[in-house]
Amino acid sequence: MSNGNMNLTLKVWRQKNSQTSGKFVTYKAEQISPDMSFLEMLDVVNESLTHKGEEPIYFDHDCREGICGMCSLYINGRPHGPKRAITTCQLHMRSFKDGETITIEPWRAAAFPVVKDLAVDRSAFDRIQQAGGYVSVNTGGVPEANAIAIPKVIADEAFNSATCIGCGACVAACKNASAMLFVSAKITQFSLLPQGQPERYSRAQSMVAQMDEEGFGNCTNTGACEAECPKEITLTNISRMNNDFLSAKIFREAHANEHAE
């Protein structure tokens, strides 16, 4: 190392597509500034590969501000790397030591097939959200902000759930590749608010059914999802979702019994 820069060894998963097998390939990342983000470090490595006439490493990215959820990298055995409550694009190289070997993989889940190298197809999340439908309440024109009184504690909880960026770290962290934290956050952001009540229980049913159809695993409450979530979504959301799902089942059965009589 010179001038405070770092020399690193990268073990990167390379895979052409979901139909082919992949393997780890070793690369050198030299003269890396500790102030670079992890994605900027990969940019430097890719520039070097391009100059050599080799194919650059394919990885997802977009905003690079911790908002979009695209930078889905499994780094040294943890989603988004060694720091808590940040995305990969917010991870800086000063979190590593000069001479260190860094292993970089894509999310590992059957419901997230590999697109190429480190990028996976997370459209299963989109389909789960679409299964939730929309809020049907007729609000007319743009309502005055305080027209519907919502206690601050409820509004805060709904907002906290809505901060989920759908990155998939919860799935990558779970030994069962469960999507329960993601799905519960998307359900909770509506179920806590008055506008979300008309479809509250049917929404829970539809989204859970779609989650199961996509092939995600079951939740066994290990808490790994909460620990690795960059937006610190809590397990409380899963409890709320389970309550809504059970309530929907009870209401459906009671309704069926009424018609049977």
FITIZA-56008 format. One record per residue (C-alpha): residue number from 1; x, y, z; chain; residue in three letters. Coordinates in steps of 0.001 Angstrom, whole numbers, plus 500000, padded with zeros to 6 digits. Example, Ala and Ser with C-alpha at 12.3 -4.5 7.8 and 13.67 -1.06 7.14 Angstrom:
BEGIN
+-----+--------+--------+--------+---+-----+
!   k !     c1 !     c2 !     c3 ! c !   r !
+-----+--------+--------+--------+---+-----+
!   1 ! 512300 ! 495500 ! 507800 ! A ! ALA !
!   2 ! 513670 ! 498940 ! 507140 ! A ! SER !
+-----+--------+--------+--------+---+-----+
REM end
This chain:
BEGIN
+-----+--------+--------+--------+---+-----+
!   k !     c1 !     c2 !     c3 ! c !   r !
+-----+--------+--------+--------+---+-----+
!   1 ! 500000 ! 500000 ! 500000 ! A ! MET !
!   2 ! 501196 ! 503509 ! 499172 ! A ! SER !
!   3 ! 499743 ! 506961 ! 499784 ! A ! ASN !
!   4 ! 497146 ! 505405 ! 502050 ! A ! GLY !
!   5 ! 495658 ! 503350 ! 499198 ! A ! ASN !
!   6 ! 494815 ! 499667 ! 499455 ! A ! MET !
!   7 ! 495586 ! 496545 ! 497479 ! A ! ASN !
!   8 ! 492902 ! 493869 ! 497717 ! A ! LEU !
!   9 ! 492102 ! 490419 ! 496373 ! A ! THR !
!  10 ! 488563 ! 489871 ! 495113 ! A ! LEU !
!  11 ! 486901 ! 486478 ! 494738 ! A ! LYS !
!  12 ! 483958 ! 487295 ! 492473 ! A ! VAL !
!  13 ! 481135 ! 485001 ! 491378 ! A ! TRP !
!  14 ! 480954 ! 484915 ! 487575 ! A ! ARG !
!  15 ! 477937 ! 483332 ! 485887 ! A ! GLN !
!  16 ! 476698 ! 483846 ! 482334 ! A ! LYS !
!  17 ! 472988 ! 483405 ! 483141 ! A ! ASN !
!  18 ! 470541 ! 481368 ! 485250 ! A ! SER !
!  19 ! 470834 ! 478362 ! 482922 ! A ! GLN !
!  20 ! 474611 ! 477989 ! 483286 ! A ! THR !
!  21 ! 476785 ! 477104 ! 486238 ! A ! SER !
!  22 ! 478998 ! 479754 ! 487779 ! A ! GLY !
!  23 ! 482340 ! 479896 ! 489567 ! A ! LYS !
!  24 ! 484530 ! 482207 ! 491591 ! A ! PHE !
!  25 ! 487187 ! 484139 ! 489696 ! A ! VAL !
!  26 ! 490016 ! 485953 ! 491475 ! A ! THR !
!  27 ! 490896 ! 489561 ! 490630 ! A ! TYR !
!  28 ! 493292 ! 492141 ! 492034 ! A ! LYS !
!  29 ! 491991 ! 495543 ! 493090 ! A ! ALA !
!  30 ! 495016 ! 497799 ! 493332 ! A ! GLU !
!  31 ! 495561 ! 501332 ! 494587 ! A ! GLN !
!  32 ! 492045 ! 501579 ! 495998 ! A ! ILE !
!  33 ! 491280 ! 504670 ! 498033 ! A ! SER !
!  34 ! 489714 ! 503969 ! 501452 ! A ! PRO !
!  35 ! 487245 ! 506753 ! 500655 ! A ! ASP !
!  36 ! 485805 ! 504943 ! 497638 ! A ! MET !
!  37 ! 482431 ! 503279 ! 497931 ! A ! SER !
!  38 ! 482311 ! 499549 ! 497288 ! A ! PHE !
!  39 ! 480672 ! 500145 ! 493911 ! A ! LEU !
!  40 ! 483318 ! 502691 ! 492950 ! A ! GLU !
!  41 ! 485938 ! 500062 ! 493740 ! A ! MET !
!  42 ! 484168 ! 497660 ! 491368 ! A ! LEU !
!  43 ! 484099 ! 500418 ! 488746 ! A ! ASP !
!  44 ! 487890 ! 500676 ! 488994 ! A ! VAL !
!  45 ! 488273 ! 496911 ! 488650 ! A ! VAL !
!  46 ! 485936 ! 496864 ! 485646 ! A ! ASN !
!  47 ! 487849 ! 499669 ! 483976 ! A ! GLU !
!  48 ! 491026 ! 497624 ! 484364 ! A ! SER !
!  49 ! 489318 ! 494531 ! 482932 ! A ! LEU !
!  50 ! 488040 ! 496525 ! 479974 ! A ! THR !
!  51 ! 491537 ! 497825 ! 479219 ! A ! HIS !
!  52 ! 492761 ! 494210 ! 479211 ! A ! LYS !
!  53 ! 490020 ! 493200 ! 476786 ! A ! GLY !
!  54 ! 488243 ! 491089 ! 479425 ! A ! GLU !
!  55 ! 484523 ! 491144 ! 480175 ! A ! GLU !
!  56 ! 483682 ! 493437 ! 483112 ! A ! PRO !
!  57 ! 481891 ! 492195 ! 486211 ! A ! ILE !
!  58 ! 478124 ! 492623 ! 485893 ! A ! TYR !
!  59 ! 476387 ! 494051 ! 488953 ! A ! PHE !
!  60 ! 473210 ! 496026 ! 489676 ! A ! ASP !
!  61 ! 473269 ! 499709 ! 490629 ! A ! HIS !
!  62 ! 471243 ! 502834 ! 490096 ! A ! ASP !
!  63 ! 470927 ! 505732 ! 492536 ! A ! CYS !
!  64 ! 474070 ! 504978 ! 494588 ! A ! ARG !
!  65 ! 472448 ! 506875 ! 497450 ! A ! GLU !
!  66 ! 470928 ! 504024 ! 499448 ! A ! GLY !
!  67 ! 467430 ! 504595 ! 498077 ! A ! ILE !
!  68 ! 466755 ! 502303 ! 495117 ! A ! CYS !
!  69 ! 467746 ! 498919 ! 496576 ! A ! GLY !
!  70 ! 469533 ! 497809 ! 493410 ! A ! MET !
!  71 ! 473043 ! 497199 ! 494801 ! A ! CYS !
!  72 ! 472366 ! 493654 ! 495955 ! A ! SER !
!  73 ! 475782 ! 492177 ! 496762 ! A ! LEU !
!  74 ! 476610 ! 489439 ! 499247 ! A ! TYR !
!  75 ! 479973 ! 490482 ! 500667 ! A ! ILE !
!  76 ! 482069 ! 488226 ! 502887 ! A ! ASN !
!  77 ! 479008 ! 486239 ! 503895 ! A ! GLY !
!  78 ! 476688 ! 489176 ! 504621 ! A ! ARG !
!  79 ! 474135 ! 491072 ! 502505 ! A ! PRO !
!  80 ! 475510 ! 494547 ! 501739 ! A ! HIS !
!  81 ! 478733 ! 493781 ! 503615 ! A ! GLY !
!  82 ! 480001 ! 494116 ! 507192 ! A ! PRO !
!  83 ! 478239 ! 497305 ! 508282 ! A ! LYS !
!  84 ! 474682 ! 497486 ! 509629 ! A ! ARG !
!  85 ! 471833 ! 499614 ! 508290 ! A ! ALA !
!  86 ! 473518 ! 500547 ! 504989 ! A ! ILE !
!  87 ! 473330 ! 499415 ! 501384 ! A ! THR !
!  88 ! 476346 ! 498302 ! 499340 ! A ! THR !
!  89 ! 476645 ! 501701 ! 497671 ! A ! CYS !
!  90 ! 476958 ! 503265 ! 501147 ! A ! GLN !
!  91 ! 479717 ! 500867 ! 502172 ! A ! LEU !
!  92 ! 483188 ! 502410 ! 501959 ! A ! HIS !
!  93 ! 486478 ! 500635 ! 501414 ! A ! MET !
!  94 ! 487816 ! 501895 ! 504759 ! A ! ARG !
!  95 ! 485685 ! 499100 ! 506231 ! A ! SER !
!  96 ! 488307 ! 496659 ! 504904 ! A ! PHE !
!  97 ! 492024 ! 496223 ! 505525 ! A ! LYS !
!  98 ! 494883 ! 496485 ! 503085 ! A ! ASP !
!  99 ! 495709 ! 493055 ! 501671 ! A ! GLY !
! 100 ! 492325 ! 491595 ! 502591 ! A ! GLU !
! 101 ! 490522 ! 489045 ! 500450 ! A ! THR !
! 102 ! 486869 ! 489955 ! 499771 ! A ! ILE !
! 103 ! 484352 ! 487397 ! 498539 ! A ! THR !
! 104 ! 481490 ! 488830 ! 496462 ! A ! ILE !
! 105 ! 478396 ! 486830 ! 495510 ! A ! GLU !
! 106 ! 474850 ! 487432 ! 494252 ! A ! PRO !
! 107 ! 471761 ! 486851 ! 496408 ! A ! TRP !
! 108 ! 471261 ! 483085 ! 496803 ! A ! ARG !
! 109 ! 467554 ! 482266 ! 496468 ! A ! ALA !
! 110 ! 465548 ! 480126 ! 494055 ! A ! ALA !
! 111 ! 463057 ! 482971 ! 493681 ! A ! ALA !
! 112 ! 465904 ! 485318 ! 492657 ! A ! PHE !
! 113 ! 467447 ! 483640 ! 489571 ! A ! PRO !
! 114 ! 470826 ! 484963 ! 488475 ! A ! VAL !
! 115 ! 470654 ! 487335 ! 485511 ! A ! VAL !
! 116 ! 474415 ! 487521 ! 485143 ! A ! LYS !
! 117 ! 477361 ! 487441 ! 487553 ! A ! ASP !
! 118 ! 476271 ! 489385 ! 490645 ! A ! LEU !
! 119 ! 472853 ! 490547 ! 489403 ! A ! ALA !
! 120 ! 469638 ! 488652 ! 490139 ! A ! VAL !
! 121 ! 466063 ! 488937 ! 488905 ! A ! ASP !
! 122 ! 463933 ! 490341 ! 491758 ! A ! ARG !
! 123 ! 460747 ! 490741 ! 489743 ! A ! SER !
! 124 ! 459108 ! 488303 ! 492184 ! A ! ALA !
! 125 ! 458923 ! 491249 ! 494586 ! A ! PHE !
! 126 ! 457096 ! 493284 ! 491955 ! A ! ASP !
! 127 ! 454527 ! 490545 ! 491440 ! A ! ARG !
! 128 ! 453916 ! 490279 ! 495184 ! A ! ILE !
! 129 ! 453238 ! 494012 ! 495387 ! A ! GLN !
! 130 ! 450959 ! 493854 ! 492349 ! A ! GLN !
! 131 ! 448998 ! 491061 ! 494049 ! A ! ALA !
! 132 ! 448240 ! 493523 ! 496846 ! A ! GLY !
! 133 ! 446193 ! 495605 ! 494442 ! A ! GLY !
! 134 ! 445470 ! 499224 ! 495206 ! A ! TYR !
! 135 ! 443643 ! 501385 ! 497727 ! A ! VAL !
! 136 ! 440060 ! 501666 ! 496491 ! A ! SER !
! 137 ! 438833 ! 504381 ! 498839 ! A ! VAL !
! 138 ! 437539 ! 507354 ! 496871 ! A ! ASN !
! 139 ! 439402 ! 510387 ! 498111 ! A ! THR !
! 140 ! 437949 ! 512757 ! 495504 ! A ! GLY !
! 141 ! 440218 ! 515733 ! 494993 ! A ! GLY !
! 142 ! 443442 ! 516271 ! 496859 ! A ! VAL !
! 143 ! 442434 ! 516229 ! 500550 ! A ! PRO !
! 144 ! 443750 ! 518645 ! 503136 ! A ! GLU !
! 145 ! 446691 ! 517038 ! 504933 ! A ! ALA !
! 146 ! 444994 ! 516971 ! 508319 ! A ! ASN !
! 147 ! 441518 ! 515965 ! 507099 ! A ! ALA !
! 148 ! 441977 ! 512442 ! 508467 ! A ! ILE !
! 149 ! 443375 ! 512470 ! 511978 ! A ! ALA !
! 150 ! 446048 ! 509793 ! 512381 ! A ! ILE !
! 151 ! 447903 ! 509417 ! 515680 ! A ! PRO !
! 152 ! 451600 ! 510183 ! 515301 ! A ! LYS !
! 153 ! 452675 ! 506792 ! 516622 ! A ! VAL !
! 154 ! 450586 ! 505079 ! 513927 ! A ! ILE !
! 155 ! 451797 ! 507416 ! 511189 ! A ! ALA !
! 156 ! 455405 ! 506819 ! 512248 ! A ! ASP !
! 157 ! 454958 ! 503041 ! 512186 ! A ! GLU !
! 158 ! 453384 ! 503158 ! 508719 ! A ! ALA !
! 159 ! 456203 ! 505383 ! 507465 ! A ! PHE !
! 160 ! 458875 ! 503106 ! 508953 ! A ! ASN !
! 161 ! 457361 ! 500154 ! 507097 ! A ! SER !
! 162 ! 457187 ! 502162 ! 503880 ! A ! ALA !
! 163 ! 460945 ! 502816 ! 504008 ! A ! THR !
! 164 ! 461543 ! 499249 ! 502745 ! A ! CYS !
! 165 ! 463423 ! 499580 ! 499439 ! A ! ILE !
! 166 ! 462866 ! 496001 ! 498273 ! A ! GLY !
! 167 ! 466567 ! 495208 ! 497997 ! A ! CYS !
! 168 ! 466097 ! 491578 ! 499016 ! A ! GLY !
! 169 ! 468713 ! 491547 ! 501790 ! A ! ALA !
! 170 ! 466130 ! 489909 ! 504066 ! A ! CYS !
! 171 ! 465801 ! 487009 ! 501626 ! A ! VAL !
! 172 ! 469573 ! 486725 ! 501205 ! A ! ALA !
! 173 ! 470114 ! 486686 ! 504977 ! A ! ALA !
! 174 ! 467442 ! 484080 ! 505718 ! A ! CYS !
! 175 ! 468517 ! 480424 ! 505814 ! A ! LYS !
! 176 ! 465134 ! 479597 ! 504224 ! A ! ASN !
! 177 ! 465199 ! 482471 ! 501693 ! A ! ALA !
! 178 ! 461972 ! 483791 ! 503205 ! A ! SER !
! 179 ! 460445 ! 487038 ! 501972 ! A ! ALA !
! 180 ! 458273 ! 487562 ! 505055 ! A ! MET !
! 181 ! 459952 ! 490782 ! 506191 ! A ! LEU !
! 182 ! 459563 ! 492415 ! 502778 ! A ! PHE !
! 183 ! 455959 ! 491279 ! 502313 ! A ! VAL !
! 184 ! 454946 ! 492241 ! 505840 ! A ! SER !
! 185 ! 456435 ! 495722 ! 505444 ! A ! ALA !
! 186 ! 454478 ! 496289 ! 502224 ! A ! LYS !
! 187 ! 451278 ! 495047 ! 503864 ! A ! ILE !
! 188 ! 451792 ! 497055 ! 507067 ! A ! THR !
! 189 ! 452358 ! 500393 ! 505354 ! A ! GLN !
! 190 ! 448708 ! 500238 ! 504242 ! A ! PHE !
! 191 ! 447068 ! 498248 ! 507039 ! A ! SER !
! 192 ! 447906 ! 500831 ! 509704 ! A ! LEU !
! 193 ! 446260 ! 503717 ! 507839 ! A ! LEU !
! 194 ! 442532 ! 504453 ! 507400 ! A ! PRO !
! 195 ! 442887 ! 504485 ! 503612 ! A ! GLN !
! 196 ! 444153 ! 500903 ! 503637 ! A ! GLY !
! 197 ! 441272 ! 499368 ! 505581 ! A ! GLN !
! 198 ! 438841 ! 498349 ! 502767 ! A ! PRO !
! 199 ! 441272 ! 495753 ! 501343 ! A ! GLU !
! 200 ! 443253 ! 495143 ! 504523 ! A ! ARG !
! 201 ! 442563 ! 491437 ! 504952 ! A ! TYR !
! 202 ! 442188 ! 490479 ! 501303 ! A ! SER !
! 203 ! 445490 ! 492259 ! 500639 ! A ! ARG !
! 204 ! 447261 ! 490109 ! 503217 ! A ! ALA !
! 205 ! 445784 ! 486960 ! 501706 ! A ! GLN !
! 206 ! 446677 ! 487869 ! 498140 ! A ! SER !
! 207 ! 450244 ! 488955 ! 498843 ! A ! MET !
! 208 ! 451044 ! 485939 ! 501021 ! A ! VAL !
! 209 ! 449599 ! 483627 ! 498360 ! A ! ALA !
! 210 ! 451770 ! 485266 ! 495698 ! A ! GLN !
! 211 ! 454815 ! 485043 ! 497950 ! A ! MET !
! 212 ! 454272 ! 481296 ! 498305 ! A ! ASP !
! 213 ! 453724 ! 480924 ! 494564 ! A ! GLU !
! 214 ! 457044 ! 482639 ! 493847 ! A ! GLU !
! 215 ! 458878 ! 479942 ! 495796 ! A ! GLY !
! 216 ! 460191 ! 481837 ! 498814 ! A ! PHE !
! 217 ! 460861 ! 479779 ! 501938 ! A ! GLY !
! 218 ! 459073 ! 479782 ! 505268 ! A ! ASN !
! 219 ! 459872 ! 482057 ! 508188 ! A ! CYS !
! 220 ! 461368 ! 480407 ! 511280 ! A ! THR !
! 221 ! 461882 ! 483649 ! 513225 ! A ! ASN !
! 222 ! 465670 ! 483566 ! 513420 ! A ! THR !
! 223 ! 465765 ! 487357 ! 513054 ! A ! GLY !
! 224 ! 468536 ! 487384 ! 510440 ! A ! ALA !
! 225 ! 466321 ! 489453 ! 508129 ! A ! CYS !
! 226 ! 465868 ! 492230 ! 510673 ! A ! GLU !
! 227 ! 469580 ! 492206 ! 511539 ! A ! ALA !
! 228 ! 470640 ! 492658 ! 507897 ! A ! GLU !
! 229 ! 467918 ! 495028 ! 506658 ! A ! CYS !
! 230 ! 469553 ! 498300 ! 505533 ! A ! PRO !
! 231 ! 466406 ! 500233 ! 506515 ! A ! LYS !
! 232 ! 466014 ! 498430 ! 509869 ! A ! GLU !
! 233 ! 462538 ! 497066 ! 509160 ! A ! ILE !
! 234 ! 461458 ! 495173 ! 512287 ! A ! THR !
! 235 ! 459991 ! 491730 ! 512898 ! A ! LEU !
! 236 ! 456908 ! 493428 ! 514367 ! A ! THR !
! 237 ! 455688 ! 493759 ! 510795 ! A ! ASN !
! 238 ! 455626 ! 489977 ! 510425 ! A ! ILE !
! 239 ! 453449 ! 489703 ! 513535 ! A ! SER !
! 240 ! 451017 ! 492241 ! 512091 ! A ! ARG !
! 241 ! 450904 ! 490421 ! 508769 ! A ! MET !
! 242 ! 450253 ! 487080 ! 510459 ! A ! ASN !
! 243 ! 447433 ! 488656 ! 512452 ! A ! ASN !
! 244 ! 445827 ! 490100 ! 509308 ! A ! ASP !
! 245 ! 446245 ! 486807 ! 507442 ! A ! PHE !
! 246 ! 444626 ! 484837 ! 510289 ! A ! LEU !
! 247 ! 441828 ! 487400 ! 510602 ! A ! SER !
! 248 ! 441141 ! 487093 ! 506881 ! A ! ALA !
! 249 ! 440844 ! 483319 ! 507236 ! A ! LYS !
! 250 ! 438442 ! 483631 ! 510183 ! A ! ILE !
! 251 ! 436274 ! 486199 ! 508399 ! A ! PHE !
! 252 ! 436183 ! 484071 ! 505249 ! A ! ARG !
! 253 ! 435144 ! 480947 ! 507141 ! A ! GLU !
! 254 ! 432500 ! 482842 ! 509138 ! A ! ALA !
! 255 ! 431093 ! 484310 ! 505911 ! A ! HIS !
! 256 ! 430992 ! 480843 ! 504309 ! A ! ALA !
! 257 ! 429132 ! 479433 ! 507330 ! A ! ASN !
! 258 ! 426545 ! 482212 ! 507140 ! A ! GLU !
! 259 ! 425795 ! 481355 ! 503520 ! A ! HIS !
! 260 ! 425692 ! 477646 ! 504322 ! A ! ALA !
! 261 ! 422938 ! 478289 ! 506846 ! A ! GLU !
+-----+--------+--------+--------+---+-----+
REM end
